[in-house]
């Protein structure tokens, strides 16, 4: 029974720390856009731009 006098305050301190970390994460915009980076990986927009840029620049450098 004496262990409860130690475990309850320790548990409350841990809960307060977890709540503080959660509110810090929300305040610093950690949860703003959860799906954006996952969709951005699947997009090939940058890859196609570099391919067309390389092809057009190599074609313009060809001698007549």
PDB file of N, CA, C, O and CB in Angstrom:
ATOM      1  N   UNK A   1       0.810  -1.187   0.000  1.00  0.00           N
ATOM      2  CA  UNK A   1       0.000   0.000   0.000  1.00  0.00           C
ATOM      3  C   UNK A   1       0.865   1.268   0.000  1.00  0.00           C
ATOM      4  O   UNK A   1       0.457   2.300  -0.535  1.00  0.00           O
ATOM      5  CB  UNK A   1      -0.928  -0.011   1.197  1.00  0.00           C
ATOM      6  N   UNK A   2       2.040   1.189   0.591  1.00  0.00           N
ATOM      7  CA  UNK A   2       2.914   2.356   0.622  1.00  0.00           C
ATOM      8  C   UNK A   2       3.443   2.726  -0.767  1.00  0.00           C
ATOM      9  O   UNK A   2       3.797   3.880  -1.008  1.00  0.00           O
ATOM     10  CB  UNK A   2       4.075   2.103   1.562  1.00  0.00           C
ATOM     11  N   UNK A   3       3.497   1.757  -1.674  1.00  0.00           N
ATOM     12  CA  UNK A   3       4.021   2.018  -3.011  1.00  0.00           C
ATOM     13  C   UNK A   3       3.096   2.961  -3.791  1.00  0.00           C
ATOM     14  O   UNK A   3       3.547   3.654  -4.703  1.00  0.00           O
ATOM     15  CB  UNK A   3       4.203   0.698  -3.777  1.00  0.00           C
ATOM     16  N   UNK A   4       1.813   2.988  -3.439  1.00  0.00           N
ATOM     17  CA  UNK A   4       0.881   3.887  -4.108  1.00  0.00           C
ATOM     18  C   UNK A   4       1.239   5.347  -3.884  1.00  0.00           C
ATOM     19  O   UNK A   4       0.972   6.189  -4.741  1.00  0.00           O
ATOM     20  CB  UNK A   4      -0.528   3.627  -3.629  1.00  0.00           C
ATOM     21  N   UNK A   5       1.833   5.651  -2.756  1.00  0.00           N
ATOM     22  CA  UNK A   5       2.244   7.027  -2.485  1.00  0.00           C
ATOM     23  C   UNK A   5       3.385   7.468  -3.407  1.00  0.00           C
ATOM     24  O   UNK A   5       3.607   8.664  -3.599  1.00  0.00           O
ATOM     25  CB  UNK A   5       2.668   7.170  -1.022  1.00  0.00           C
ATOM     26  N   UNK A   6       4.090   6.518  -3.963  1.00  0.00           N
ATOM     27  CA  UNK A   6       5.161   6.826  -4.914  1.00  0.00           C
ATOM     28  C   UNK A   6       4.649   6.738  -6.349  1.00  0.00           C
ATOM     29  O   UNK A   6       4.965   7.598  -7.172  1.00  0.00           O
ATOM     30  CB  UNK A   6       6.353   5.870  -4.715  1.00  0.00           C
ATOM     31  N   UNK A   7       3.859   5.704  -6.657  1.00  0.00           N
ATOM     32  CA  UNK A   7       3.427   5.468  -8.025  1.00  0.00           C
ATOM     33  C   UNK A   7       2.438   6.513  -8.539  1.00  0.00           C
ATOM     34  O   UNK A   7       2.516   6.904  -9.704  1.00  0.00           O
ATOM     35  CB  UNK A   7       2.812   4.109  -8.124  1.00  0.00           C
ATOM     36  N   UNK A   8       1.537   6.963  -7.721  1.00  0.00           N
ATOM     37  CA  UNK A   8       0.556   7.954  -8.176  1.00  0.00           C
ATOM     38  C   UNK A   8       1.199   9.285  -8.568  1.00  0.00           C
ATOM     39  O   UNK A   8       0.886   9.796  -9.643  1.00  0.00           O
ATOM     40  CB  UNK A   8      -0.475   8.192  -7.090  1.00  0.00           C
ATOM     41  N   UNK A   9       2.072   9.867  -7.764  1.00  0.00           N
ATOM     42  CA  UNK A   9       2.717  11.112  -8.212  1.00  0.00           C
ATOM     43  C   UNK A   9       3.610  10.918  -9.441  1.00  0.00           C
ATOM     44  O   UNK A   9       3.680  11.792 -10.305  1.00  0.00           O
ATOM     45  CB  UNK A   9       3.543  11.694  -7.082  1.00  0.00           C
ATOM     46  N   UNK A  10       4.286   9.778  -9.513  1.00  0.00           N
ATOM     47  CA  UNK A  10       5.130   9.520 -10.680  1.00  0.00           C
ATOM     48  C   UNK A  10       4.268   9.395 -11.932  1.00  0.00           C
ATOM     49  O   UNK A  10       4.621   9.929 -12.983  1.00  0.00           O
ATOM     50  CB  UNK A  10       5.971   8.239 -10.476  1.00  0.00           C
ATOM     51  N   UNK A  11       3.143   8.694 -11.827  1.00  0.00           N
ATOM     52  CA  UNK A  11       2.234   8.550 -12.964  1.00  0.00           C
ATOM     53  C   UNK A  11       1.665   9.907 -13.374  1.00  0.00           C
ATOM     54  O   UNK A  11       1.553  10.189 -14.567  1.00  0.00           O
ATOM     55  CB  UNK A  11       1.093   7.575 -12.621  1.00  0.00           C
ATOM     56  N   UNK A  12       1.309  10.737 -12.424  1.00  0.00           N
ATOM     57  CA  UNK A  12       0.785  12.062 -12.747  1.00  0.00           C
ATOM     58  C   UNK A  12       1.840  12.939 -13.415  1.00  0.00           C
ATOM     59  O   UNK A  12       1.522  13.702 -14.327  1.00  0.00           O
ATOM     60  CB  UNK A  12       0.267  12.743 -11.488  1.00  0.00           C
ATOM     61  N   UNK A  13       3.073  12.838 -12.976  1.00  0.00           N
ATOM     62  CA  UNK A  13       4.160  13.602 -13.600  1.00  0.00           C
ATOM     63  C   UNK A  13       4.370  13.142 -15.039  1.00  0.00           C
ATOM     64  O   UNK A  13       4.564  13.968 -15.932  1.00  0.00           O
ATOM     65  CB  UNK A  13       5.471  13.449 -12.792  1.00  0.00           C
ATOM     66  N   UNK A  14       4.333  11.844 -15.267  1.00  0.00           N
ATOM     67  CA  UNK A  14       4.501  11.319 -16.619  1.00  0.00           C
ATOM     68  C   UNK A  14       3.348  11.773 -17.519  1.00  0.00           C
ATOM     69  O   UNK A  14       3.574  12.138 -18.673  1.00  0.00           O
ATOM     70  CB  UNK A  14       4.587   9.777 -16.592  1.00  0.00           C
ATOM     71  N   UNK A  15       2.137  11.755 -17.009  1.00  0.00           N
ATOM     72  CA  UNK A  15       0.979  12.212 -17.784  1.00  0.00           C
ATOM     73  C   UNK A  15       1.118  13.701 -18.120  1.00  0.00           C
ATOM     74  O   UNK A  15       0.830  14.105 -19.247  1.00  0.00           O
ATOM     75  CB  UNK A  15      -0.339  11.956 -17.000  1.00  0.00           C
ATOM     76  N   UNK A  16       1.547  14.500 -17.180  1.00  0.00           N
ATOM     77  CA  UNK A  16       1.736  15.928 -17.434  1.00  0.00           C
ATOM     78  C   UNK A  16       2.827  16.175 -18.483  1.00  0.00           C
ATOM     79  O   UNK A  16       2.697  17.074 -19.314  1.00  0.00           O
ATOM     80  CB  UNK A  16       2.090  16.652 -16.132  1.00  0.00           C
ATOM     81  N   UNK A  17       3.878  15.395 -18.445  1.00  0.00           N
ATOM     82  CA  UNK A  17       4.937  15.526 -19.444  1.00  0.00           C
ATOM     83  C   UNK A  17       4.408  15.170 -20.827  1.00  0.00           C
ATOM     84  O   UNK A  17       4.700  15.863 -21.802  1.00  0.00           O
ATOM     85  CB  UNK A  17       6.137  14.632 -19.085  1.00  0.00           C
ATOM     86  N   UNK A  18       3.627  14.085 -20.916  1.00  0.00           N
ATOM     87  CA  UNK A  18       3.073  13.671 -22.205  1.00  0.00           C
ATOM     88  C   UNK A  18       2.110  14.732 -22.744  1.00  0.00           C
ATOM     89  O   UNK A  18       2.133  15.035 -23.937  1.00  0.00           O
ATOM     90  CB  UNK A  18       2.351  12.313 -22.071  1.00  0.00           C
ATOM     91  N   UNK A  19       1.274  15.292 -21.886  1.00  0.00           N
ATOM     92  CA  UNK A  19       0.356  16.345 -22.319  1.00  0.00           C
ATOM     93  C   UNK A  19       1.134  17.578 -22.778  1.00  0.00           C
ATOM     94  O   UNK A  19       0.768  18.204 -23.773  1.00  0.00           O
ATOM     95  CB  UNK A  19      -0.615  16.718 -21.180  1.00  0.00           C
ATOM     96  N   UNK A  20       2.187  17.925 -22.071  1.00  0.00           N
ATOM     97  CA  UNK A  20       3.022  19.063 -22.466  1.00  0.00           C
ATOM     98  C   UNK A  20       3.691  18.854 -23.807  1.00  0.00           C
ATOM     99  O   UNK A  20       3.743  19.775 -24.622  1.00  0.00           O
ATOM    100  CB  UNK A  20       4.072  19.324 -21.420  1.00  0.00           C
ATOM    101  N   UNK A  21       4.204  17.661 -24.048  1.00  0.00           N
ATOM    102  CA  UNK A  21       4.832  17.363 -25.339  1.00  0.00           C
ATOM    103  C   UNK A  21       3.797  17.404 -26.457  1.00  0.00           C
ATOM    104  O   UNK A  21       4.082  17.891 -27.551  1.00  0.00           O
ATOM    105  CB  UNK A  21       5.524  15.984 -25.304  1.00  0.00           C
ATOM    106  N   UNK A  22       2.600  16.895 -26.189  1.00  0.00           N
ATOM    107  CA  UNK A  22       1.546  16.928 -27.199  1.00  0.00           C
ATOM    108  C   UNK A  22       1.170  18.358 -27.561  1.00  0.00           C
ATOM    109  O   UNK A  22       1.070  18.683 -28.744  1.00  0.00           O
ATOM    110  CB  UNK A  22       0.316  16.175 -26.705  1.00  0.00           C
ATOM    111  N   UNK A  23       0.962  19.213 -26.575  1.00  0.00           N
ATOM    112  CA  UNK A  23       0.599  20.595 -26.869  1.00  0.00           C
ATOM    113  C   UNK A  23       1.746  21.345 -27.535  1.00  0.00           C
ATOM    114  O   UNK A  23       1.498  22.223 -28.361  1.00  0.00           O
ATOM    115  CB  UNK A  23       0.182  21.312 -25.594  1.00  0.00           C
ATOM    116  N   UNK A  24       2.978  21.029 -27.204  1.00  0.00           N
ATOM    117  CA  UNK A  24       4.121  21.638 -27.893  1.00  0.00           C
ATOM    118  C   UNK A  24       4.132  21.237 -29.364  1.00  0.00           C
ATOM    119  O   UNK A  24       4.402  22.068 -30.230  1.00  0.00           O
ATOM    120  CB  UNK A  24       5.447  21.226 -27.218  1.00  0.00           C
ATOM    121  N   UNK A  25       3.839  19.964 -29.653  1.00  0.00           N
ATOM    122  CA  UNK A  25       3.818  19.497 -31.036  1.00  0.00           C
ATOM    123  C   UNK A  25       2.693  20.163 -31.822  1.00  0.00           C
ATOM    124  O   UNK A  25       2.878  20.519 -32.985  1.00  0.00           O
ATOM    125  CB  UNK A  25       3.664  17.974 -31.083  1.00  0.00           C
ATOM    126  N   UNK A  26       1.540  20.331 -31.202  1.00  0.00           N
ATOM    127  CA  UNK A  26       0.428  20.998 -31.880  1.00  0.00           C
ATOM    128  C   UNK A  26       0.763  22.468 -32.113  1.00  0.00           C
ATOM    129  O   UNK A  26       0.465  23.014 -33.175  1.00  0.00           O
ATOM    130  CB  UNK A  26      -0.875  20.864 -31.058  1.00  0.00           C
ATOM    131  N   UNK A  27       1.370  23.100 -31.138  1.00  0.00           N
ATOM    132  CA  UNK A  27       1.712  24.519 -31.244  1.00  0.00           C
ATOM    133  C   UNK A  27       2.784  24.769 -32.307  1.00  0.00           C
ATOM    134  O   UNK A  27       2.775  25.813 -32.960  1.00  0.00           O
ATOM    135  CB  UNK A  27       2.190  25.043 -29.894  1.00  0.00           C
ATOM    136  N   UNK A  28       3.693  23.834 -32.483  1.00  0.00           N
ATOM    137  CA  UNK A  28       4.762  24.014 -33.470  1.00  0.00           C
ATOM    138  C   UNK A  28       4.401  23.409 -34.825  1.00  0.00           C
ATOM    139  O   UNK A  28       5.282  23.149 -35.644  1.00  0.00           O
ATOM    140  CB  UNK A  28       6.055  23.392 -32.960  1.00  0.00           C
ATOM    141  N   UNK A  29       3.105  23.182 -35.064  1.00  0.00           N
ATOM    142  CA  UNK A  29       2.570  22.734 -36.360  1.00  0.00           C
ATOM    143  C   UNK A  29       3.123  21.397 -36.828  1.00  0.00           C
ATOM    144  O   UNK A  29       3.372  21.217 -38.020  1.00  0.00           O
ATOM    145  CB  UNK A  29       2.856  23.766 -37.403  1.00  0.00           C
ATOM    146  N   UNK A  30       3.316  20.473 -35.927  1.00  0.00           N
ATOM    147  CA  UNK A  30       3.783  19.141 -36.303  1.00  0.00           C
ATOM    148  C   UNK A  30       2.681  18.321 -36.962  1.00  0.00           C
ATOM    149  O   UNK A  30       2.975  17.386 -37.706  1.00  0.00           O
ATOM    150  CB  UNK A  30       4.313  18.407 -35.081  1.00  0.00           C
ATOM    151  N   UNK A  31       1.427  18.652 -36.706  1.00  0.00           N
ATOM    152  CA  UNK A  31       0.309  17.874 -37.221  1.00  0.00           C
ATOM    153  C   UNK A  31      -0.451  18.616 -38.311  1.00  0.00           C
ATOM    154  O   UNK A  31      -1.618  18.305 -38.549  1.00  0.00           O
ATOM    155  CB  UNK A  31      -0.633  17.512 -36.097  1.00  0.00           C
ATOM    156  N   UNK A  32       0.160  19.574 -38.973  1.00  0.00           N
ATOM    157  CA  UNK A  32      -0.538  20.360 -39.985  1.00  0.00           C
ATOM    158  C   UNK A  32      -0.965  19.536 -41.186  1.00  0.00           C
ATOM    159  O   UNK A  32      -2.151  19.484 -41.512  1.00  0.00           O
ATOM    160  CB  UNK A  32       0.332  21.488 -40.440  1.00  0.00           C
ATOM    161  N   UNK A  33      -0.026  18.903 -41.837  1.00  0.00           N
ATOM    162  CA  UNK A  33      -0.323  18.193 -43.072  1.00  0.00           C
ATOM    163  C   UNK A  33       0.280  16.797 -42.989  1.00  0.00           C
ATOM    164  O   UNK A  33       1.472  16.607 -43.230  1.00  0.00           O
ATOM    165  CB  UNK A  33       0.220  18.964 -44.310  1.00  0.00           C
ATOM    166  N   UNK A  34      -0.562  15.823 -42.646  1.00  0.00           N
ATOM    167  CA  UNK A  34      -0.067  14.467 -42.485  1.00  0.00           C
ATOM    168  C   UNK A  34      -0.004  13.713 -43.803  1.00  0.00           C
ATOM    169  O   UNK A  34       0.818  12.808 -43.945  1.00  0.00           O
ATOM    170  CB  UNK A  34      -0.931  13.717 -41.513  1.00  0.00           C
ATOM    171  N   UNK A  35      -0.848  14.058 -44.772  1.00  0.00           N
ATOM    172  CA  UNK A  35      -0.904  13.304 -46.015  1.00  0.00           C
ATOM    173  C   UNK A  35      -0.093  13.942 -47.140  1.00  0.00           C
ATOM    174  O   UNK A  35       0.219  13.271 -48.123  1.00  0.00           O
ATOM    175  CB  UNK A  35      -2.330  13.156 -46.447  1.00  0.00           C
ATOM    176  N   UNK A  36       0.248  15.201 -47.018  1.00  0.00           N
ATOM    177  CA  UNK A  36       0.972  15.898 -48.079  1.00  0.00           C
ATOM    178  C   UNK A  36       2.309  15.261 -48.433  1.00  0.00           C
ATOM    179  O   UNK A  36       2.550  14.999 -49.612  1.00  0.00           O
ATOM    180  CB  UNK A  36       1.198  17.315 -47.678  1.00  0.00           C
ATOM    181  N   UNK A  37       3.192  15.001 -47.469  1.00  0.00           N
ATOM    182  CA  UNK A  37       4.471  14.391 -47.814  1.00  0.00           C
ATOM    183  C   UNK A  37       4.316  12.990 -48.423  1.00  0.00           C
ATOM    184  O   UNK A  37       5.114  12.595 -49.273  1.00  0.00           O
ATOM    185  CB  UNK A  37       5.346  14.317 -46.582  1.00  0.00           C
ATOM    186  N   UNK A  38       3.311  12.252 -47.998  1.00  0.00           N
ATOM    187  CA  UNK A  38       3.104  10.913 -48.558  1.00  0.00           C
ATOM    188  C   UNK A  38       2.684  11.009 -50.024  1.00  0.00           C
ATOM    189  O   UNK A  38       3.114  10.192 -50.839  1.00  0.00           O
ATOM    190  CB  UNK A  38       2.038  10.142 -47.745  1.00  0.00           C
ATOM    191  N   UNK A  39       1.863  11.979 -50.368  1.00  0.00           N
ATOM    192  CA  UNK A  39       1.442  12.149 -51.758  1.00  0.00           C
ATOM    193  C   UNK A  39       2.550  12.769 -52.595  1.00  0.00           C
ATOM    194  O   UNK A  39       2.659  12.481 -53.787  1.00  0.00           O
ATOM    195  CB  UNK A  39       0.186  13.014 -51.833  1.00  0.00           C
ATOM    196  N   UNK A  40       3.361  13.603 -51.995  1.00  0.00           N
ATOM    197  CA  UNK A  40       4.440  14.262 -52.719  1.00  0.00           C
ATOM    198  C   UNK A  40       5.484  13.265 -53.204  1.00  0.00           C
ATOM    199  O   UNK A  40       6.113  13.484 -54.239  1.00  0.00           O
ATOM    200  CB  UNK A  40       5.095  15.312 -51.840  1.00  0.00           C
ATOM    201  N   UNK A  41       5.675  12.175 -52.471  1.00  0.00           N
ATOM    202  CA  UNK A  41       6.629  11.154 -52.886  1.00  0.00           C
ATOM    203  C   UNK A  41       6.172  10.502 -54.184  1.00  0.00           C
ATOM    204  O   UNK A  41       6.991  10.166 -55.039  1.00  0.00           O
ATOM    205  CB  UNK A  41       6.803  10.095 -51.786  1.00  0.00           C
ATOM    206  N   UNK A  42       4.874  10.327 -54.326  1.00  0.00           N
ATOM    207  CA  UNK A  42       4.338   9.644 -55.496  1.00  0.00           C
ATOM    208  C   UNK A  42       4.300  10.519 -56.737  1.00  0.00           C
ATOM    209  O   UNK A  42       4.199   9.995 -57.847  1.00  0.00           O
ATOM    210  CB  UNK A  42       2.964   9.145 -55.202  1.00  0.00           C
ATOM    211  N   UNK A  43       4.375  11.813 -56.587  1.00  0.00           N
ATOM    212  CA  UNK A  43       4.331  12.722 -57.730  1.00  0.00           C
ATOM    213  C   UNK A  43       5.664  12.691 -58.472  1.00  0.00           C
ATOM    214  O   UNK A  43       6.726  12.720 -57.850  1.00  0.00           O
ATOM    215  CB  UNK A  43       4.000  14.162 -57.272  1.00  0.00           C
ATOM    216  N   UNK A  44       5.607  12.633 -59.792  1.00  0.00           N
ATOM    217  CA  UNK A  44       6.817  12.615 -60.611  1.00  0.00           C
ATOM    218  C   UNK A  44       7.007  13.917 -61.376  1.00  0.00           C
ATOM    219  O   UNK A  44       7.636  13.916 -62.434  1.00  0.00           O
ATOM    220  CB  UNK A  44       6.772  11.452 -61.582  1.00  0.00           C
ATOM    221  N   UNK A  45       6.487  15.013 -60.876  1.00  0.00           N
ATOM    222  CA  UNK A  45       6.573  16.283 -61.580  1.00  0.00           C
ATOM    223  C   UNK A  45       8.023  16.734 -61.753  1.00  0.00           C
ATOM    224  O   UNK A  45       8.406  17.149 -62.847  1.00  0.00           O
ATOM    225  CB  UNK A  45       5.781  17.346 -60.837  1.00  0.00           C
ATOM    226  N   UNK A  46       8.818  16.663 -60.719  1.00  0.00           N
ATOM    227  CA  UNK A  46      10.208  17.100 -60.810  1.00  0.00           C
ATOM    228  C   UNK A  46      11.004  16.193 -61.738  1.00  0.00           C
ATOM    229  O   UNK A  46      11.879  16.664 -62.464  1.00  0.00           O
ATOM    230  CB  UNK A  46      10.852  17.129 -59.423  1.00  0.00           C
ATOM    231  N   UNK A  47      10.711  14.912 -61.721  1.00  0.00           N
ATOM    232  CA  UNK A  47      11.435  13.953 -62.551  1.00  0.00           C
ATOM    233  C   UNK A  47      11.179  14.209 -64.036  1.00  0.00           C
ATOM    234  O   UNK A  47      12.111  14.142 -64.837  1.00  0.00           O
ATOM    235  CB  UNK A  47      11.031  12.521 -62.185  1.00  0.00           C
ATOM    236  N   UNK A  48       9.950  14.497 -64.413  1.00  0.00           N
ATOM    237  CA  UNK A  48       9.641  14.745 -65.817  1.00  0.00           C
ATOM    238  C   UNK A  48      10.204  16.080 -66.274  1.00  0.00           C
ATOM    239  O   UNK A  48      10.593  16.209 -67.435  1.00  0.00           O
ATOM    240  CB  UNK A  48       8.134  14.708 -66.044  1.00  0.00           C
ATOM    241  N   UNK A  49      10.260  17.070 -65.407  1.00  0.00           N
ATOM    242  CA  UNK A  49      10.838  18.360 -65.783  1.00  0.00           C
ATOM    243  C   UNK A  49      12.333  18.222 -66.077  1.00  0.00           C
ATOM    244  O   UNK A  49      12.834  18.814 -67.033  1.00  0.00           O
ATOM    245  CB  UNK A  49      10.610  19.396 -64.668  1.00  0.00           C
ATOM    246  N   UNK A  50      13.043  17.446 -65.264  1.00  0.00           N
ATOM    247  CA  UNK A  50      14.474  17.294 -65.510  1.00  0.00           C
ATOM    248  C   UNK A  50      14.725  16.472 -66.764  1.00  0.00           C
ATOM    249  O   UNK A  50      15.696  16.724 -67.478  1.00  0.00           O
ATOM    250  CB  UNK A  50      15.158  16.641 -64.308  1.00  0.00           C
ATOM    251  N   UNK A  51      13.881  15.506 -67.043  1.00  0.00           N
ATOM    252  CA  UNK A  51      14.056  14.713 -68.274  1.00  0.00           C
ATOM    253  C   UNK A  51      13.818  15.571 -69.498  1.00  0.00           C
ATOM    254  O   UNK A  51      14.608  15.513 -70.440  1.00  0.00           O
ATOM    255  CB  UNK A  51      13.104  13.503 -68.288  1.00  0.00           C
ATOM    256  N   UNK A  52      12.751  16.370 -69.520  1.00  0.00           N
ATOM    257  CA  UNK A  52      12.484  17.209 -70.684  1.00  0.00           C
ATOM    258  C   UNK A  52      13.527  18.308 -70.787  1.00  0.00           C
ATOM    259  O   UNK A  52      13.896  18.702 -71.893  1.00  0.00           O
ATOM    260  CB  UNK A  52      11.074  17.814 -70.608  1.00  0.00           C
ATOM    261  N   UNK A  53      14.001  18.803 -69.676  1.00  0.00           N
ATOM    262  CA  UNK A  53      15.035  19.828 -69.709  1.00  0.00           C
ATOM    263  C   UNK A  53      16.334  19.296 -70.273  1.00  0.00           C
ATOM    264  O   UNK A  53      17.008  20.003 -71.022  1.00  0.00           O
ATOM    265  CB  UNK A  53      15.267  20.382 -68.326  1.00  0.00           C
ATOM    266  N   UNK A  54      16.704  18.077 -69.937  1.00  0.00           N
ATOM    267  CA  UNK A  54      17.933  17.489 -70.459  1.00  0.00           C
ATOM    268  C   UNK A  54      17.809  17.195 -71.948  1.00  0.00           C
ATOM    269  O   UNK A  54      18.758  17.411 -72.701  1.00  0.00           O
ATOM    270  CB  UNK A  54      18.277  16.211 -69.697  1.00  0.00           C
ATOM    271  N   UNK A  55      16.655  16.706 -72.380  1.00  0.00           N
ATOM    272  CA  UNK A  55      16.473  16.389 -73.782  1.00  0.00           C
ATOM    273  C   UNK A  55      16.469  17.641 -74.638  1.00  0.00           C
ATOM    274  O   UNK A  55      17.063  17.648 -75.716  1.00  0.00           O
ATOM    275  CB  UNK A  55      15.191  15.619 -73.981  1.00  0.00           C
ATOM    276  N   UNK A  56      15.819  18.691 -74.190  1.00  0.00           N
ATOM    277  CA  UNK A  56      15.760  19.912 -74.984  1.00  0.00           C
ATOM    278  C   UNK A  56      17.119  20.607 -75.010  1.00  0.00           C
ATOM    279  O   UNK A  56      17.485  21.192 -76.029  1.00  0.00           O
ATOM    280  CB  UNK A  56      14.689  20.858 -74.430  1.00  0.00           C
ATOM    281  N   UNK A  57      17.864  20.557 -73.926  1.00  0.00           N
ATOM    282  CA  UNK A  57      19.165  21.220 -73.917  1.00  0.00           C
ATOM    283  C   UNK A  57      20.177  20.439 -74.738  1.00  0.00           C
ATOM    284  O   UNK A  57      21.038  21.040 -75.382  1.00  0.00           O
ATOM    285  CB  UNK A  57      19.669  21.392 -72.485  1.00  0.00           C
ATOM    286  N   UNK A  58      20.095  19.117 -74.731  1.00  0.00           N
ATOM    287  CA  UNK A  58      21.033  18.333 -75.525  1.00  0.00           C
ATOM    288  C   UNK A  58      20.706  18.450 -76.998  1.00  0.00           C
ATOM    289  O   UNK A  58      21.608  18.373 -77.832  1.00  0.00           O
ATOM    290  CB  UNK A  58      21.015  16.868 -75.093  1.00  0.00           C
ATOM    291  N   UNK A  59      19.420  18.637 -77.349  1.00  0.00           N
ATOM    292  CA  UNK A  59      19.048  18.797 -78.743  1.00  0.00           C
ATOM    293  C   UNK A  59      19.490  20.165 -79.252  1.00  0.00           C
ATOM    294  O   UNK A  59      19.851  20.286 -80.423  1.00  0.00           O
ATOM    295  CB  UNK A  59      17.535  18.616 -78.921  1.00  0.00           C
ATOM    296  N   UNK A  60      19.474  21.178 -78.431  1.00  0.00           N
ATOM    297  CA  UNK A  60      19.867  22.517 -78.876  1.00  0.00           C
ATOM    298  C   UNK A  60      21.385  22.623 -78.990  1.00  0.00           C
ATOM    299  O   UNK A  60      21.876  23.519 -79.676  1.00  0.00           O
ATOM    300  CB  UNK A  60      19.330  23.589 -77.908  1.00  0.00           C
ATOM    301  N   UNK A  61      22.136  21.748 -78.348  1.00  0.00           N
ATOM    302  CA  UNK A  61      23.590  21.788 -78.422  1.00  0.00           C
ATOM    303  C   UNK A  61      24.147  20.975 -79.568  1.00  0.00           C
ATOM    304  O   UNK A  61      25.363  20.935 -79.757  1.00  0.00           O
ATOM    305  CB  UNK A  61      24.175  21.303 -77.144  1.00  0.00           C
ATOM    306  N   UNK A  62      23.292  20.327 -80.337  1.00  0.00           N
ATOM    307  CA  UNK A  62      23.741  19.496 -81.455  1.00  0.00           C
ATOM    308  C   UNK A  62      24.211  20.399 -82.600  1.00  0.00           C
ATOM    309  O   UNK A  62      23.555  21.394 -82.907  1.00  0.00           O
ATOM    310  CB  UNK A  62      22.600  18.542 -81.934  1.00  0.00           C
ATOM    311  N   UNK A  63      25.326  20.065 -83.227  1.00  0.00           N
ATOM    312  CA  UNK A  63      25.790  20.877 -84.372  1.00  0.00           C
ATOM    313  C   UNK A  63      24.891  20.650 -85.592  1.00  0.00           C
ATOM    314  O   UNK A  63      24.271  19.597 -85.743  1.00  0.00           O
ATOM    315  CB  UNK A  63      27.267  20.531 -84.727  1.00  0.00           C
ATOM    316  N   UNK A  64      24.839  21.672 -86.460  1.00  0.00           N
ATOM    317  CA  UNK A  64      24.007  21.590 -87.668  1.00  0.00           C
ATOM    318  C   UNK A  64      24.605  20.722 -88.721  1.00  0.00           C
ATOM    319  O   UNK A  64      24.019  20.559 -89.791  1.00  0.00           O
ATOM    320  CB  UNK A  64      23.772  22.944 -88.233  1.00  0.00           C
TER     321      UNK A  64
END
